[in-house]
């Protein structure tokens, strides 16, 4: 049981102190449309109109706008339906990683007794050590993902789109609320906007990081109705 408790404690400490985010980005080999990454105008779209109409999408797209404002101040967001030099498709999901089986040794006292052949006396004793193996089912947590694709219209390309840049990030943990985890994902992905990564980068953001609360509550304050 000690091994399982150790794992649980470590996971708990990791969750309390920070969130680890994996970031993976790609940039078009064709550098001609790179200039569109600086806009000046862009629009944030969802994978479909139903998603775009949701309050969650409106909140998360506002978050992404604020992150981009720090990285590329010249970018100006326009409303859906308005002319834009660049389109960004924002996709997010939470996946249940399911369950796994954890086995660990169990230690305790083993009692024994024996009789002496010479004296005929019966002796009792005990020793501390391995007494067996215990198996338990454990929840593996959730994968929280964010994907942003920046593209321009090009009739010669599949779907009529020339993707200029795309960035993906994910984080595994026991929190399944995107409302809570989204600021971490966006803060990790934002600095890589317009860049390509040679390999996935692992970014750790402390839960006490002021940027997380600033991003979350700046959006809430902006979108909340006036009293």
LINRA-V820603 format. One line per field, one symbol per residue. ss: DSSP state (H for helix, E for strand, C for the rest). psi: psi as a letter, one per 30 degrees, with the letter a starting at -180 (. if undefined). burial: + if it has 16 or more other C-alpha atoms within 10 Angstrom, else -. Layout:
BEGIN
ss = ???
psi = ???
burial = ???
END
This chain:
BEGIN
ss = CHHHHHHHHHHHHHHHHEEEEEEEEEECCCHHHHHHHHCCEEEEECCCHHHHHCHHHHHHHHHHHHHHHHHCCCCEECCCCCCCCEEEEEEEEEEECCEEEEEEEEEEEEEEEEECCCCCCEEEEEEEEEEEEEEEEEECCEEEEEEEEEEEECCCCHHHEEEEEEEEEEEEECCCCHHHHHHHHHHHHHCCCCCCCCCCEEEEEECCCHHHHHHHHHHHHHHCCCC
psi = feeeeeeeeeeeeeeeflkkkkkjlkkkfjfegefffgbfklkkllfleeeffleeeeeeeeeeeeeeeeeiffkjkllkflkkfkkkkkkllkkkfallkkklkkkakkklllkkeefglkkllllkakfakkklkkkfakjkkkkkkkllkjfflkggkjkekkkkllkkagkgjfeefeeeeeeeeefgkglkkelkkjkkkkfgkfeeeeeefeeeeefklk.
burial = --------------+---++++++++++----++-+++++++++++-----+----++++++++++++---+--+++------+++++++++-+----------------------------------------------++++++++++++---------+++++++++++++-+-+--++++++++++-+++-+------+-+++----+--++--+--------
END
